[in-house]
Amino acid sequence: MAIAPTQDQLNRFMKADQDAPLVMINLLKFKEKAEYPAGTPDSDISGAEAYGRYGAVAQKKIEEVGGRIVWSAPQHMVMIGDDADDEYDAAALVFYPSRAAFLRMIAMPDYQEAAKHREAGLAFQKLLQCDGSALAGS
């Protein structure tokens, strides 16, 4: 399982219409204990807490590029499918006004600095990019 796109996935994203609005469906699995490099202060926390540190910065950056978190919640149970296949802890829907806005956000220095908490906290993630045109005017 991964926490970053493959080069092929990134290339396809960058070749697609950069002005099209999108919604990212985030499916998140946290590490039981965050994994920071040795000597990192305040690092004896859960993966969910580490991801929360990232999330606090990410939410501000999402809003700076004109996006918004539409919905976010912990998972209660798998309703359809094999429980063992995708045992996620949380899900979130995030609207971005364009692919270009998403790329601007991930290039921001303070976003990149906060990404260390994401990496420390996530065991794996699935990120599904969907058409966001239905939310573009709301």
DRENLUM-620378 format. One record per residue: x, y, z of N, C-alpha, C in turn; residue in one letter. Coordinates in steps of 0.05 Angstrom, whole numbers. Last residue first. Layout:
<sites>
> X	Y	Z	X	Y	Z	X	Y	Z	A;
...
</sites>
This chain:
<sites>
> -418	516	-113	-431	517	-86	-412	528	-65	S;
> -395	508	-162	-410	533	-157	-422	536	-130	G;
> -370	458	-157	-354	482	-165	-369	508	-159	A;
> -395	410	-150	-390	427	-126	-377	454	-133	L;
> -397	387	-199	-422	391	-185	-419	409	-160	A;
> -343	382	-215	-359	403	-226	-385	408	-212	S;
> -305	345	-199	-315	363	-179	-334	384	-189	G;
> -292	278	-211	-302	302	-223	-314	320	-201	D;
> -240	251	-168	-266	250	-181	-273	277	-193	C;
> -188	210	-147	-194	236	-159	-220	233	-175	Q;
> -174	179	-88	-189	176	-113	-196	204	-123	L;
> -125	151	-52	-135	177	-60	-148	175	-87	L;
> -112	112	3	-122	111	-25	-133	139	-30	K;
> -56	99	44	-78	116	36	-87	108	8	Q;
> -22	75	104	-28	75	75	-52	92	70	F;
> -4	97	151	5	70	144	1	67	113	A;
> 13	162	170	-2	145	152	11	118	148	L;
> 49	191	204	24	181	214	9	161	197	G;
> 93	209	176	97	195	202	72	181	211	A;
> 70	234	133	86	210	128	90	194	154	E;
> 46	277	160	30	258	143	45	232	140	R;
> 91	302	179	71	291	198	53	271	184	H;
> 115	319	133	129	300	150	111	287	170	K;
> 82	359	112	80	332	101	95	311	117	A;
> 96	408	131	76	393	147	74	364	137	A;
> 130	425	90	141	421	117	122	404	134	E;
> 94	430	48	115	410	46	127	404	73	Q;
> 65	474	68	51	448	63	72	426	63	Y;
> 104	512	67	93	504	93	77	479	91	D;
> 116	516	10	136	507	30	124	498	57	P;
> 72	489	-38	76	509	-18	96	500	3	M;
> 59	447	-72	85	459	-76	91	481	-55	A;
> 7	434	-61	28	415	-52	56	425	-56	I;
> -19	479	-83	-19	474	-55	4	456	-46	M;
> -11	474	-138	0	497	-124	2	492	-94	R;
> -40	426	-147	-11	426	-151	2	450	-137	L;
> -92	446	-136	-81	424	-120	-50	424	-122	F;
> -96	483	-178	-97	492	-150	-85	471	-131	A;
> -94	449	-222	-73	469	-219	-72	479	-190	A;
> -143	424	-218	-118	408	-213	-95	427	-208	R;
> -189	466	-182	-176	457	-206	-152	439	-198	S;
> -215	474	-134	-226	487	-158	-213	478	-184	P;
> -226	416	-95	-207	435	-105	-218	448	-131	Y;
> -254	384	-38	-259	398	-64	-236	417	-70	F;
> -249	324	-6	-238	350	-8	-242	361	-36	V;
> -273	279	40	-278	290	13	-267	318	12	L;
> -246	225	77	-252	253	74	-256	260	45	A;
> -243	174	128	-248	182	101	-253	212	100	A;
> -207	127	169	-222	152	165	-225	157	135	A;
> -184	76	171	-193	89	196	-211	113	192	D;
> -193	17	130	-187	45	134	-197	55	160	Y;
> -179	-38	108	-187	-31	135	-178	-2	141	E;
> -188	-71	57	-184	-42	60	-194	-33	88	D;
> -190	-127	65	-178	-115	42	-170	-86	47	D;
> -219	-145	109	-190	-146	111	-177	-131	88	A;
> -273	-141	94	-263	-124	116	-233	-123	116	D;
> -293	-139	29	-278	-155	48	-266	-136	69	D;
> -358	-109	17	-330	-115	11	-317	-130	34	G;
> -397	-61	49	-395	-80	26	-366	-84	20	I;
> -385	-37	98	-413	-46	93	-414	-66	70	M;
> -340	-33	148	-342	-39	120	-370	-50	115	V;
> -349	20	198	-348	-8	189	-348	-10	159	M;
> -334	73	210	-347	56	230	-345	26	223	H;
> -283	120	201	-298	97	190	-310	81	213	Q;
> -289	190	218	-277	163	222	-295	142	209	P;
> -294	242	167	-304	227	190	-289	201	193	A;
> -310	299	129	-289	282	140	-300	268	165	S;
> -326	341	74	-335	322	95	-311	306	104	W;
> -301	382	46	-330	379	44	-341	362	67	V;
> -253	428	53	-260	401	62	-290	399	63	I;
> -239	467	-6	-251	463	21	-254	434	27	R;
> -201	516	-45	-215	491	-40	-228	490	-12	G;
> -170	560	-54	-198	561	-62	-213	535	-58	G;
> -120	559	-33	-122	555	-62	-151	554	-72	V;
> -131	566	22	-116	586	8	-118	584	-23	E;
> -156	517	35	-172	541	33	-158	564	18	E;
> -110	485	34	-133	478	17	-150	504	13	I;
> -82	508	76	-71	510	49	-93	504	28	K;
> -114	495	120	-109	523	114	-99	526	85	K;
> -111	439	117	-137	452	115	-133	482	108	Q;
> -56	429	126	-68	424	100	-94	438	96	A;
> -50	441	181	-37	458	161	-50	454	133	V;
> -82	401	202	-86	429	211	-74	448	191	A;
> -59	354	181	-86	363	173	-92	392	180	G;
> -12	347	209	-11	353	180	-37	365	172	Y;
> -35	335	258	-16	358	256	-14	367	227	R;
> -63	289	245	-78	313	253	-60	338	252	G;
> -22	253	238	-37	262	215	-53	287	221	Y;
> -9	248	292	11	259	274	-4	269	249	A;
> -56	224	311	-48	250	322	-28	263	303	E;
> -54	175	283	-76	194	279	-69	222	289	A;
> -8	152	305	-8	159	277	-31	179	271	G;
> 6	179	370	-6	160	352	-4	170	323	S;
> 71	199	395	42	202	391	32	181	372	I;
> 125	222	407	113	198	419	83	201	419	D;
> 147	269	390	141	250	370	128	224	381	S;
> 171	316	412	142	312	413	132	291	393	D;
> 228	320	368	214	327	392	184	322	389	P;
> 266	268	340	245	288	334	230	294	360	T;
> 301	227	351	308	253	361	287	275	355	G;
> 290	190	291	300	191	319	308	219	326	A;
> 234	208	251	262	203	254	271	205	283	P;
> 170	178	269	186	201	263	216	193	264	Y;
> 114	147	265	142	139	261	157	164	250	E;
> 61	138	312	74	153	291	103	146	289	A;
> 27	77	320	45	97	333	59	111	310	K;
> -8	55	283	-15	55	311	1	76	326	E;
> -20	93	224	-2	76	240	-12	76	269	K;
> -84	96	191	-63	108	208	-45	86	220	F;
> -111	102	129	-104	82	149	-80	93	165	K;
> -161	134	91	-137	136	107	-134	113	127	L;
> -182	159	31	-186	136	49	-160	132	64	L;
> -208	215	0	-185	205	16	-194	182	34	N;
> -226	238	-59	-236	220	-38	-212	208	-24	I;
> -226	301	-85	-208	279	-77	-222	264	-55	M;
> -256	332	-138	-260	323	-110	-241	300	-106	V;
> -242	387	-182	-241	359	-174	-248	356	-145	L;
> -247	426	-242	-251	423	-213	-251	393	-206	P;
> -198	438	-292	-222	423	-284	-224	421	-254	A;
> -151	459	-310	-172	478	-301	-197	464	-290	D;
> -119	420	-330	-111	433	-305	-131	452	-294	Q;
> -134	359	-357	-143	387	-358	-137	400	-331	D;
> -74	318	-351	-103	322	-352	-109	352	-351	A;
> -21	314	-340	-28	317	-368	-58	322	-371	K;
> -18	307	-285	-8	332	-296	-15	336	-325	M;
> -40	256	-280	-53	279	-267	-44	305	-280	F;
> -2	226	-307	-29	227	-317	-44	251	-306	R;
> 43	234	-272	44	243	-300	16	245	-312	N;
> 24	209	-225	29	238	-225	30	249	-254	L;
> 21	156	-244	-3	170	-234	1	200	-234	Q;
> 76	147	-256	55	145	-277	29	160	-268	D;
> 99	151	-206	106	171	-226	85	171	-249	Q;
> 48	142	-155	70	132	-172	77	154	-192	T;
> 35	182	-97	29	172	-124	53	160	-137	P;
> 39	156	-29	47	176	-50	40	165	-77	A;
> 30	115	3	21	141	13	29	164	-6	I;
> 7	47	-10	23	71	-14	13	95	1	A;
> 17	-24	0	0	0	0	18	25	0	M;
</sites>
